[in-house]
Amino acid sequence: MRLFSNLHIKSSAILFISLFSPGSFSADELVYIRAGTLIDVQSGVMHHDQVISIRGDRIESVDDASVGASGFSDVALRDAINAGEIEGPRLRVSGPSLGITGGHCDNNLLPVEYDVRSDGVADGPWAVRTKVRENIKYGADLIKFCATGGVLSKGDSVGGPQYTFEEVKALVDEAHMHDRKVAAHAHGAVGIKTAIRAGVDSIEHASLIASRFKG
């Protein structure tokens, strides 16, 4: 198995072909590529933090390392591919990302009169457990939540922690009870530590982690 990290595949399909043309790797070798930027050459849509698995000359799967989709649209896409209705790679999806009210995984760009909140908002340990169960009910392969703030959200700090340890522990325990792994969106050290202590399976981003990380 080989792992390529932080690869940026931009608008040129030639770059992709030259890297992964037939014969680049043995037929049985599984290769993982972490693509910092990946562009859909048909739609022009840019995707970030993609993980691509390749065996021989075949793309076996494409996972969004920053999983999470409103309305379970990712579940619908996965099911359509699996049913042969459309062509595509194998996908593992999370459904809506869980988050606190007003946090990075909430819709906090509109004023109060619109009364808008994102699908994955849940506050408190039992509400979080309920939301995990709901995502699993509607087809999630894994669970994603926001352990810290992030970019493109209003009113929160990018690295500031979101969710208490008790909430994260409840989320992780519930997901693991149903054999689902948990991915934590986390930029700052405090949120990362909370997620790790609670037992998450992966940390996404970690862009503000201290150079000397101490638990």
Buried (B, 14 or more C-beta within 10 A) or exposed (E): EEEEEEBEBEEEEEEBEEBBEEEBBEEEEBBBBBBBBBBEEEEEEEBEBBBBBBBBEEBBBBBBBBBBBBEBEBBBBBBBBEEEEEEBBEBBBBBBBBBBEBBBBBBBEEEEEEEEBBBBBBBEBEBBBEBBBBBBEBBBBBBBBBBBBBEEBEEBBBBBBBBBEEBBBBBBBBBBEEEBBBBBBBBBBBBBBBBBEBBBBBBBBBEBBEEEEEE
